[in-house]
Amino acid sequence: MTFRILLASTAISLLLGTAVPALSESAAPSATAAYSQTTDTYAFPLGELGIIALSDGTVRQDLHALLTGTSPAEVDEHLNHAFLSNPVEASINAFLIRDGERLILVDTGSGQLFGPGNGGKLRDSLASIGVMPQDITDILITHIHTDHTGGLVADGKPVFVNATVHVGAPDLTFFLDASNSERTGYARQYFDEAEKTIGVYQRAGKVRAFSDDETILPGIVATLHPGHTPGSAFFTVSSKGHSIAFIGDVIHVAAVQFPDPAITIVYDVNPGEAAAERQKTFSAFADARQLVAAPHLPFPGVGHIRAEGGGSFTWHPAEYRNREESQGQ
């Protein structure tokens, strides 16, 4: 079952409140509340860089249908421990890096490809901080899945007309050859949508492929971590002794896959590799106390991973700040 079909079968049902009454002395304010966020951003410094988390919205996920290598009962046990229940809301996060010369976007959200009400808020989030699509100079794609590349296009045309798109070479080879769908059994939808998104930029000569452990921009090193997709990438960004790793879809569901990294998801091209990569990288990040940013952890998706023993891990969101401050305070 593909991501889009699953979304359709578990469509978000949001109560938008009651109609506004006519202005009169008898009109009373409505007590109805609803989830109705439109844009969201969170900015923080990293050395001399500025990092801004950007919300593309959230989507509803039926984990009983999506997670593999587990059972609904086990999933529910993990969710209950985290004060959650199935289905859950998954964030779609993108990130902006300001280095004084470039505006670098990490992933682009789902754009129009999930339909109204399911993501597609990235451009609004960018506009809320005064950034227009034409201002983006570079786009780092963690992997070629629709919720990471969908925002590249609108109505079939490039959104970020001045940007170079950086993507792992194995993902380009895999997803831009539709015969790989029949060869591997991976859903044809992913290949068709790759042609409509990353393919548009490749045909325009705007895609730059990278290999493992390659410095793709000053202070940014890309590494390949196959499993979720053949060319899934991490981007480690460093400045003045500080660093952050943008880790893509090595993690989808914090409440389930941190305590049990062996649990996989139907979107994995190679579930066994994905699970092994998750265990390995979680351990490395925990040992290094590495700050990480993930697309599907609750917004803003930035924090640390702690090893709890026995192959289990926990997620610790970065400290939240909402105040004016001087440099370094």
MARZAMI-528376 format. One record per residue (C-alpha): x, y, z. Coordinates in steps of 0.02 Angstrom, whole numbers, padded with zeros to 5 digits, always signed. Layout:
% MARZAMI-528376
XYZ
...
END
This chain:
% MARZAMI-528376
+00000+00000+00000
+00076+00168-00052
+00092+00325+00052
-00041+00419-00049
-00167+00277-00038
-00138+00265+00148
-00163+00450+00167
-00326+00439+00070
-00387+00298+00181
-00345+00393+00340
-00393+00569+00284
-00376+00708+00411
-00543+00764+00482
-00522+00935+00562
-00667+01027+00641
-00649+01206+00585
-00766+01281+00715
-00936+01362+00698
-00989+01502+00582
-00956+01679+00641
-01119+01752+00709
-01187+01918+00647
-01123+02065+00746
-01256+02108+00872
-01278+02133+01058
-01337+01953+01074
-01189+01876+00983
-01081+01770+01099
-00904+01713+01063
-00888+01533+01009
-00805+01412+01130
-00757+01292+00989
-00570+01264+00966
-00483+01179+00821
-00313+01134+00752
-00287+01269+00621
-00102+01314+00610
-00044+01380+00443
+00143+01421+00455
+00276+01383+00582
+00462+01418+00596
+00595+01404+00730
+00764+01489+00714
+00924+01458+00810
+01111+01493+00787
+01245+01366+00743
+01415+01449+00756
+01409+01587+00626
+01261+01509+00536
+01075+01531+00557
+00966+01375+00554
+00778+01387+00534
+00659+01240+00549
+00511+01259+00431
+00346+01168+00444
+00266+01097+00287
+00120+01038+00394
+00076+00866+00462
-00006+00709+00395
-00104+00573+00481
-00019+00402+00486
-00099+00233+00521
+00048+00146+00602
-00042-00022+00605
-00037-00019+00415
+00132+00065+00394
+00253-00013+00518
+00332-00182+00481
+00430-00306+00584
+00307-00280+00727
+00124-00305+00773
-00020-00183+00806
-00016-00234+00990
+00169-00194+01005
+00145-00028+00914
+00002+00018+01030
+00107-00024+01182
+00244+00095+01125
+00118+00231+01083
+00028+00213+01249
+00195+00232+01340
+00218+00398+01247
+00039+00457+01283
-00011+00432+01101
-00132+00321+01007
-00148+00262+00828
-00161+00347+00705
-00029+00480+00740
+00017+00647+00663
+00183+00649+00572
+00271+00815+00548
+00343+00861+00379
+00491+00972+00421
+00612+01062+00307
+00760+01167+00361
+00844+01327+00301
+01029+01366+00322
+01089+01546+00310
+01277+01565+00288
+01287+01747+00234
+01309+01704+00051
+01187+01564+00020
+01011+01516+00070
+01014+01327+00079
+00855+01225+00095
+00858+01047+00164
+00711+00954+00083
+00556+01038+00011
+00405+00952+00088
+00262+00874-00009
+00205+01022-00111
+00041+00987-00200
+00067+00800-00215
-00024+00743-00057
-00177+00847-00093
-00259+00990+00005
-00238+00983+00193
-00089+00864+00190
+00072+00963+00196
+00108+01093+00064
+00142+01237+00184
+00328+01260+00155
+00316+01414+00043
+00201+01498+00169
+00326+01460+00307
+00467+01532+00203
+00365+01688+00163
+00333+01715+00348
+00521+01745+00371
+00537+01850+00214
+00612+01717+00101
+00545+01693-00074
+00574+01536-00180
+00688+01631-00299
+00802+01675-00152
+00853+01493-00123
+01025+01456-00195
+01044+01271-00151
+00929+01128-00103
+00994+00973-00011
+00881+00822-00038
+00898+00688+00094
+00814+00562-00022
+00694+00554-00168
+00524+00527-00088
+00375+00637-00124
+00366+00718+00049
+00545+00779+00025
+00543+00826-00160
+00360+00870-00193
+00389+01053-00151
+00515+01069-00293
+00373+01096-00416
+00203+01179-00428
+00087+01143-00573
+00228+01048-00654
+00350+01194-00653
+00505+01227-00546
+00472+01327-00388
+00653+01365-00343
+00710+01432-00510
+00883+01491-00453
+00930+01339-00349
+01050+01196-00379
+00978+01033-00313
+01101+00916-00227
+01051+00732-00213
+01137+00565-00184
+01191+00482-00347
+01116+00311-00303
+00943+00388-00280
+00952+00473-00450
+01002+00310-00533
+00864+00213-00445
+00714+00329-00451
+00739+00403-00624
+00735+00230-00703
+00556+00166-00693
+00611-00010-00739
+00677-00023-00561
+00497-00030-00502
+00464-00193-00591
+00636-00261-00548
+00619-00230-00361
+00431-00227-00332
+00442-00051-00260
+00284+00048-00299
+00283+00131-00472
+00208+00288-00395
+00377+00336-00319
+00462+00330-00489
+00324+00427-00576
+00330+00563-00444
+00520+00570-00453
+00504+00612-00638
+00381+00751-00596
+00493+00828-00463
+00680+00795-00465
+00666+00750-00649
+00609+00926-00693
+00768+00998-00618
+00880+00866-00695
+00813+00903-00869
+00849+01087-00837
+01029+01047-00789
+01000+01101-00608
+01041+00937-00518
+01211+00897-00445
+01238+00717-00387
+01356+00676-00245
+01444+00521-00180
+01479+00463-00003
+01579+00576+00113
+01584+00722-00006
+01598+00907+00039
+01459+00978-00067
+01462+01158-00004
+01579+01249+00117
+01554+01173+00289
+01429+01041+00227
+01477+00857+00209
+01358+00731+00132
+01365+00548+00181
+01262+00404+00108
+01162+00286+00218
+01069+00163+00106
+00919+00066+00167
+00769+00180+00169
+00818+00222-00010
+00978+00175-00104
+01046+00352-00091
+00978+00413+00075
+01094+00549+00137
+01142+00640+00295
+01207+00818+00286
+01325+00871+00426
+01341+01059+00437
+01482+01135+00540
+01528+01310+00596
+01649+01372+00730
+01656+01208+00825
+01468+01176+00816
+01378+01052+00704
+01208+00982+00660
+01166+00827+00560
+01012+00825+00449
+00967+00641+00451
+00819+00618+00334
+00707+00467+00358
+00821+00358+00462
+00681+00388+00590
+00494+00407+00560
+00405+00375+00725
+00495+00429+00883
+00380+00337+01003
+00409+00170+00917
+00576+00169+00825
+00683+00247+00961
+00641+00111+01088
+00649-00022+00951
+00755+00028+00800
+00723-00143+00719
+00544-00090+00676
+00535-00036+00494
+00409+00050+00381
+00331+00009+00213
+00421+00154+00130
+00592+00069+00156
+00665+00006-00007
+00773-00117+00092
+00699-00139+00268
+00843-00244+00334
+00973-00114+00283
+00863+00026+00350
+00849-00056+00522
+01036-00091+00531
+01077+00088+00479
+00959+00157+00610
+01040+00058+00751
+01216+00105+00694
+01183+00290+00671
+01081+00308+00831
+01227+00235+00927
+01352+00350+00841
+01246+00506+00870
+01216+00461+01051
+01402+00432+01084
+01449+00597+01000
+01306+00696+01080
+01272+00755+00903
+01134+00881+00873
+01019+00811+00738
+00871+00871+00636
+00740+00752+00567
+00597+00781+00445
+00463+00679+00532
+00492+00706+00717
+00374+00829+00801
+00412+01005+00742
+00542+01078+00746
+00621+00905+00741
+00787+00959+00818
+00869+00876+00968
+00980+00737+01034
+00974+00547+01043
+01018+00457+01205
+01065+00273+01217
+00967+00187+01355
+01048+00015+01346
+00991-00146+01267
+00983-00066+01095
+00851+00060+01150
+00859+00248+01130
+00762+00404+01181
+00735+00571+01095
+00770+00736+01183
+00708+00892+01093
+00822+01044+01090
+00792+01178+01220
+00654+01295+01165
+00687+01482+01168
+00567+01624+01129
+00649+01788+01179
+00760+01922+01110
+00943+01894+01151
+01113+01966+01118
+01244+01870+01021
+01306+01722+01123
+01178+01738+01262
END
